């Protein structure tokens, strides 16, 4: 975080246990105002526990946390006036229609009746719920309930918005709509803490990513700097014959100065390169010159999948800030 950026979220040494199970084990996090932070980690890593503590739904056993400059334990009521929360499971009323649910949220947010009605119609359209607006929720599918719950979470523009796996169960079109709305809220000054299992979502939305494993942050940084952490460009060569793999891999190893990854079943060799196009041409020429049939070749950059697997294989290590 730059020296001029003000933190909207601060967690210092957060700890939480459930009986003999440790959910958070000294978790730290700093999120600047007006940014999106994606919190990633395997199931059971502590993501939801961290969100529940930061949103005042759960008290920590140790450490401290500030949201919008307010202590989540000592100033919980004031924190709640400055945040919005959308959990993993829809929090909507079964006996009401979609429109009535949203208008109810408007009243809970102390929005005037006319403005609540205007905002309700706007959200119904944005989340593709206009045709079902006057149906009771027992007639809604799981995806429709999820969209309605997200619409309620976006009713106002809070200082900090917590989104716990917000697009689970949504189709690609509705997922893109949620992404656009998140970016729109950030442009209006909202800070977003997002947990997600969709790494593409984190890549598209996040200014900052924090990977948590075994209750501790293990690595954090921007998407691009985290990708660079696990290496640069790689060449992937697919051979025509399995029996050529061993000799071809040895030649690629000598050329790149590294030990390539070999997938015998796919007849594939995967190795890092420094000069994307130049090395690709030279490696292909080298292999063909030795009589190895090359049926496919491609270049790939590291992805957040690579980052996730790399970081969560090191659970228990200290967090490594990047960039």
C-alpha positions in Angstrom: 0.0 0.0 0.0 1.4 3.4 -0.9 2.1 5.9 1.9 -0.8 8.2 0.8 -3.4 5.5 0.6 -5.8 5.2 3.6 -6.7 1.8 4.8 -10.4 0.8 4.8 -9.7 -2.6 6.3 -7.0 -3.6 8.8 -6.6 -7.0 10.4 -3.8 -7.6 12.8 -3.1 -11.0 14.3 -6.7 -12.2 14.1 -7.2 -15.5 15.9 -10.3 -17.7 16.2 -10.8 -21.3 17.4 -13.8 -23.6 17.4 -13.0 -26.1 20.2 -9.8 -27.8 19.1 -10.0 -26.5 15.6 -8.1 -23.3 14.7 -9.9 -21.2 12.0 -7.6 -18.2 12.1 -4.0 -18.3 13.4 -2.7 -14.8 13.4 -4.3 -13.4 10.2 -3.1 -10.0 8.9 -4.6 -7.9 6.1 -4.6 -4.3 4.9 -6.9 -3.1 2.2 -6.7 0.5 0.8 -9.8 2.6 0.4 -11.6 2.3 -3.0 -10.1 -1.0 -4.0 -11.1 -4.6 -4.4 -9.2 -7.2 -2.4 -9.8 -10.9 -3.3 -9.3 -13.3 -0.4 -8.4 -16.7 -1.8 -7.8 -20.1 -0.2 -8.8 -23.7 -0.1 -11.9 -24.8 1.7 -11.5 -24.5 5.4 -8.6 -22.1 5.1 -10.4 -19.4 7.2 -11.8 -17.1 4.5 -15.4 -17.0 5.8 -14.3 -16.7 9.4 -12.2 -13.7 8.5 -15.2 -12.1 6.7 -17.5 -12.8 9.6 -15.1 -11.2 12.0 -14.6 -8.1 9.9 -18.3 -7.7 9.3 -19.0 -7.9 13.1 -20.9 -11.2 12.8 -18.3 -13.0 14.9 -15.9 -11.9 17.7 -12.2 -12.8 17.4 -10.4 -14.7 20.2 -7.3 -12.5 19.6 -5.9 -9.7 17.5 -7.8 -6.7 16.3 -9.6 -5.4 13.2 -10.6 -2.0 12.0 -13.2 -1.3 9.3 -13.6 2.2 8.0 -11.4 3.2 10.9 -13.7 1.6 13.5 -12.9 -1.2 15.9 -15.1 -4.2 14.9 -15.4 -5.3 18.6 -15.7 -2.1 20.5 -17.6 -0.1 17.8 -19.6 -2.9 16.2 -22.8 -1.0 15.8 -21.1 1.9 14.0 -19.2 -0.5 11.8 -22.6 -2.0 10.7 -23.8 1.4 9.6 -20.9 1.7 7.2 -20.9 -1.8 5.6 -22.8 -4.1 3.3 -22.6 -7.9 3.5 -23.6 -10.6 1.1 -23.0 -14.1 2.4 -22.8 -17.5 0.7 -26.4 -18.2 1.2 -29.4 -16.0 0.2 -30.8 -14.0 3.1 -34.2 -13.2 1.7 -37.8 -13.6 3.0 -39.7 -16.5 1.6 -43.2 -15.1 2.2 -42.5 -11.9 0.2 -42.2 -11.2 -3.5 -38.9 -10.2 -5.1 -40.1 -6.6 -5.2 -41.3 -6.6 -1.6 -38.0 -8.0 -0.5 -36.0 -5.2 -2.1 -38.4 -2.5 -0.8 -38.1 -4.0 2.7 -34.3 -3.7 2.4 -34.8 -0.1 1.4 -36.7 0.5 4.6 -34.1 -1.3 6.7 -31.5 1.0 5.1 -33.7 4.0 6.0 -34.1 5.0 2.4 -37.1 7.2 1.6 -40.1 5.3 0.1 -39.9 6.9 -3.4 -36.2 6.4 -3.6 -36.6 2.8 -2.4 -39.1 2.1 -5.1 -36.9 3.7 -7.8 -33.8 1.7 -6.6 -35.9 -1.5 -6.5 -37.0 -1.2 -10.1 -33.4 -0.4 -11.1 -32.0 -3.5 -9.4 -34.8 -5.8 -10.6 -33.8 -4.8 -14.2 -30.1 -5.1 -13.6 -30.4 -8.6 -12.1 -32.9 -9.8 -14.7 -35.7 -10.2 -12.2 -38.4 -7.8 -13.6 -40.6 -10.6 -14.9 -40.5 -12.4 -11.6 -40.7 -9.3 -9.4 -44.3 -10.0 -8.1 -43.8 -13.7 -7.6 -43.3 -15.1 -4.1 -39.9 -16.6 -3.5 -41.2 -20.2 -3.4 -41.4 -19.9 -7.2 -37.8 -18.7 -7.6 -35.0 -21.0 -8.6 -31.8 -21.1 -6.6 -30.1 -18.8 -9.1 -32.9 -16.3 -9.0 -32.7 -16.2 -5.2 -29.0 -15.6 -5.4 -29.5 -12.7 -7.7 -32.1 -11.2 -5.5 -29.9 -11.5 -2.5 -27.1 -9.8 -4.3 -29.4 -7.0 -5.4 -30.3 -6.4 -1.8 -26.6 -6.2 -0.9 -26.1 -3.6 -3.6 -29.1 -1.5 -2.5 -26.9 1.3 -1.1 -23.3 2.2 -1.7 -21.6 1.4 1.6 -18.1 2.4 2.6 -17.1 -1.3 2.7 -18.8 -4.2 1.0 -18.2 -7.8 1.9 -19.0 -10.4 -0.8 -18.6 -14.0 0.3 -18.5 -16.1 -2.9 -21.1 -13.8 -4.5 -21.4 -15.4 -7.9 -21.6 -19.1 -7.0 -24.5 -20.6 -8.9 -24.8 -17.8 -11.4 -24.6 -18.2 -15.2 -21.8 -16.3 -17.1 -24.1 -13.5 -18.1 -25.3 -12.8 -14.6 -21.8 -13.2 -13.3 -20.6 -10.5 -15.6 -23.5 -8.2 -14.5 -22.3 -8.6 -10.9 -18.7 -7.8 -11.9 -19.9 -4.6 -13.6 -21.9 -3.6 -10.5 -18.9 -4.2 -8.2 -16.7 -2.0 -10.3 -19.4 0.7 -10.4 -19.6 0.7 -6.6 -15.8 0.9 -6.3 -15.8 3.9 -8.7 -18.2 5.5 -6.2 -15.7 5.0 -3.4 -16.7 1.6 -1.9 -14.0 -0.8 -0.8 -14.7 -4.5 -1.5 -13.5 -7.6 0.2 -14.3 -10.6 -2.0 -14.0 -14.3 -1.4 -14.3 -16.5 -4.4 -13.6 -19.9 -5.8 -13.5 -18.5 -9.3 -9.9 -17.4 -9.9 -11.0 -15.7 -13.2 -13.3 -13.5 -11.0 -10.4 -12.5 -8.8 -8.2 -11.8 -11.8 -10.9 -9.6 -13.4 -11.9 -7.7 -10.3 -9.1 -7.5 -7.7 -6.6 -4.8 -7.3 -5.0 -6.9 -4.5 -5.1 -10.6 -3.7 -4.4 -12.2 -0.4 -4.0 -16.0 -0.2 -4.9 -17.6 3.1 -4.1 -21.2 4.1 -4.5 -22.8 7.5 -5.7 -19.6 9.0 -2.8 -17.5 8.0 -2.0 -15.2 5.1 0.7 -16.9 3.0 1.2 -14.4 0.1 -0.3 -11.2 -1.1 0.1 -8.7 -4.0 -1.5 -7.6 -7.2 -2.6 -10.3 -9.7 0.3 -9.5 -12.0 3.0 -9.5 -9.3 1.7 -12.8 -7.9 1.8 -14.4 -11.3 5.4 -13.3 -11.7 6.2 -14.9 -8.4 5.7 -18.4 -9.9 7.8 -17.7 -12.9 7.7 -16.1 -16.4 6.5 -17.4 -19.7 6.5 -21.1 -20.5 6.6 -23.1 -23.7 4.5 -26.2 -24.0 5.5 -28.7 -26.7 3.4 -31.8 -27.7 5.3 -34.6 -29.5 4.0 -37.1 -31.9 5.6 -40.1 -30.2 5.8 -41.0 -26.6 9.2 -42.7 -27.0 10.7 -39.4 -28.0 9.8 -37.7 -24.7 12.9 -38.6 -22.7 15.4 -37.4 -25.3 13.4 -34.4 -26.2 13.0 -33.3 -22.5 16.8 -33.6 -22.1 17.4 -31.3 -25.0 14.8 -28.8 -23.7 16.5 -29.0 -20.3 19.9 -28.2 -21.8 18.5 -25.3 -23.9 16.5 -23.7 -21.0 18.9 -24.6 -18.1 15.9 -25.9 -16.1 14.2 -29.2 -15.6 11.0 -29.3 -17.7 7.7 -30.8 -16.6 6.8 -33.9 -18.6 3.3 -35.3 -19.0 3.9 -38.7 -20.6 0.2 -39.4 -21.1 -0.3 -36.2 -23.1 3.2 -36.5 -24.7 3.8 -32.9 -23.4 6.9 -31.0 -22.3 6.5 -27.8 -20.3 9.4 -25.5 -19.6 10.2 -21.8 -18.8 11.6 -19.5 -21.5 13.1 -16.0 -21.4 12.6 -14.9 -25.0 9.0 -15.9 -25.9 9.1 -16.1 -29.6 12.8 -16.5 -30.1 13.1 -19.5 -27.7 9.9 -21.1 -29.1 11.4 -21.0 -32.7 14.8 -22.3 -31.5 13.4 -25.2 -29.4 11.1 -26.4 -32.2 14.0 -26.3 -34.7 16.2 -28.1 -32.2 13.7 -30.9 -31.7 12.8 -31.3 -35.3 16.5 -31.3 -36.2 16.9 -34.3 -33.9 14.1 -36.1 -35.6 11.4 -35.5 -33.0 7.9 -34.9 -34.4 6.3 -31.8 -32.9 2.5 -31.8 -33.4 1.7 -28.7 -31.3 3.6 -25.8 -29.6 2.3 -22.9 -27.5 3.3 -20.2 -25.1 1.5 -19.6 -21.8 1.8 -17.1 -19.0 1.4 -18.1 -15.4 -2.2 -17.9 -14.2 -3.8 -17.4 -10.8 -4.4 -21.1 -10.7 -0.6 -21.5 -10.7 -0.3 -18.9 -7.9 -3.0 -20.6 -5.8 -1.4 -24.0 -6.1 2.1 -22.6 -5.4 1.0 -20.6 -2.4 -1.3 -23.1 -0.7 1.4 -25.8 -1.0 3.3 -23.7 1.6 0.7 -23.5 4.3 2.2 -22.4 7.6 4.9 -20.2 6.1 4.9 -16.5 6.8 3.1 -14.2 4.5 5.2 -13.0 1.6 4.2 -9.5 0.4 4.8 -8.9 -3.3 5.0 -5.6 -5.0 
